[in-house]
């Protein structure tokens, strides 16, 4: 056996009880907890005695088991140490290898969706974007993605301004009414990411997939863009699917429930 990878099997077995409690809708009786963790009640009880001593589980007045204060402390500590942008940046090289197009990361800043990381691929198209740029809500994939997930109150002034501009410029390719705006936002929710084709830049396709934290808030967007001649613009194409899955995995790593 490779000693460097050897572990303690009893720890892994006992963790099944904690994992079961984490996914349960509430406290569980011993028999139900043991059955869900696929072990005998006697075996589960021995683990639970130790877990109670460590504060990992507690038992209420009806003898049901639930997660204890030590688990809460561990979870809160892990949350405070999470840096969504840092974690995303670490994954950009591998993701770019899979997608083959330029990638960017965006967060919600004081003035709207803001580019905080940019990495060009060999297939990159010439775009006049740079770090710190604030993306429009209606004509960019980044903006549409945030518009669909950020509080409507937080973006209401920006939306009113952009809708008025779209009407003034007669941009029929952009939403101009509340009904058209709602349809656009619904499209983002339905597909799990936002897309624009020829909206912000001629001949350019852009996708943006949302990343959520443990509390369900969108903390960043993973963006890819490329030439319409080389980037698959299909909602279920290789680029969109890979980007969507990468964002979902990062969300899970940040504690967002599947």
Residue pairs with C-beta under 8 A, 6 or more apart in sequence:
13 39
13 47
14 47
14 50
14 51
16 37
16 38
16 39
17 33
17 34
17 37
17 39
17 44
17 47
17 48
17 51
17 57
18 51
18 56
18 57
18 67
18 71
19 37
20 28
20 33
20 36
20 37
21 28
21 33
21 57
21 65
21 66
21 67
22 67
22 71
24 33
24 36
26 64
26 66
27 60
27 62
27 64
27 65
27 66
28 36
28 64
28 65
28 66
29 63
29 64
29 65
30 41
30 44
30 45
30 48
30 63
30 65
31 41
33 44
33 48
33 65
34 40
34 41
34 43
34 44
34 45
37 44
48 57
48 59
48 65
51 57
51 68
52 58
52 59
52 68
54 68
54 70
55 68
55 69
55 70
55 71
56 67
56 68
56 70
56 71
57 65
57 66
57 67
57 68
57 71
58 65
58 66
58 67
58 68
58 69
59 65
59 66
60 66
75 255
78 255
79 214
79 255
82 213
82 254
82 255
84 211
84 213
84 219
84 220
84 250
84 254
85 105
85 107
85 116
85 117
85 220
87 250
87 253
87 254
88 105
88 117
88 211
88 220
88 222
88 250
89 105
89 117
91 246
91 250
92 103
92 105
92 117
92 119
93 119
95 103
95 222
95 242
95 243
95 246
96 102
96 103
96 119
96 121
98 242
98 246
99 121
99 224
99 238
99 239
99 242
99 243
100 121
100 123
101 121
101 123
101 124
101 224
101 225
101 226
101 230
101 231
101 239
102 118
102 119
102 120
102 121
102 123
102 124
102 125
102 127
102 224
102 225
102 226
103 118
103 119
103 121
103 222
103 223
103 224
104 115
104 117
104 118
104 119
104 129
104 142
104 222
104 223
104 224
104 225
105 115
105 116
105 117
105 118
105 220
105 221
105 222
105 223
106 113
106 114
106 115
106 116
106 135
106 142
106 146
106 208
106 220
106 221
106 223
107 113
107 114
107 116
107 219
107 220
107 221
108 114
108 146
108 150
108 154
108 218
109 134
111 134
112 134
112 135
112 136
112 137
112 143
112 146
112 155
112 158
113 134
113 135
113 137
113 140
113 142
113 143
113 145
113 146
113 221
114 132
114 133
114 134
114 135
115 129
115 130
115 131
115 132
115 133
115 135
115 142
115 223
116 131
116 132
116 220
117 131
118 129
118 130
118 131
121 226
123 226
123 227
123 230
124 226
125 201
125 203
125 204
125 225
125 226
125 227
127 201
127 204
127 225
135 142
135 143
135 200
136 143
136 162
136 200
137 143
137 144
137 146
137 147
137 155
137 158
137 159
137 162
138 144
138 147
138 159
138 162
138 163
138 166
138 174
138 175
138 181
138 184
138 199
139 162
139 171
139 174
139 196
139 199
139 200
140 196
140 199
140 200
140 206
140 208
141 193
141 194
141 195
141 196
141 206
141 207
141 208
141 223
141 225
142 194
142 206
142 208
142 221
142 223
143 194
144 184
144 185
144 188
144 194
144 195
144 196
144 208
145 188
145 193
145 194
145 208
145 209
145 210
145 218
145 221
146 155
146 210
146 218
146 221
147 155
147 159
147 184
147 185
147 188
148 185
148 188
148 189
148 194
148 210
149 188
149 210
149 212
149 218
150 218
152 159
159 181
162 174
163 175
163 176
163 177
163 181
165 171
166 174
166 175
166 176
167 176
173 198
173 199
174 199
175 181
175 183
175 184
187 194
188 194
191 235
191 240
192 209
192 210
192 244
192 248
193 207
193 208
193 209
193 210
193 240
193 243
193 244
193 247
194 207
194 208
194 209
195 205
195 206
195 207
195 233
195 235
195 240
196 205
196 206
197 204
197 205
197 206
197 228
197 233
198 204
198 228
200 206
201 225
203 227
203 228
203 229
204 225
204 226
204 227
204 228
205 225
205 226
205 227
205 228
205 231
205 233
206 223
206 224
206 225
207 223
207 224
207 225
207 239
207 240
207 243
208 221
208 222
208 223
209 221
209 222
209 243
209 244
209 246
209 247
209 248
210 218
210 221
210 247
210 251
211 218
211 219
211 220
211 221
211 222
211 247
211 250
211 251
211 254
212 218
212 219
212 251
212 254
212 256
213 219
213 251
213 254
213 255
213 256
214 254
214 255
214 256
216 256
219 254
222 243
222 246
222 247
222 250
224 231
224 239
224 243
225 231
231 239
232 238
232 239
232 240
233 239
234 240
248 258
252 258
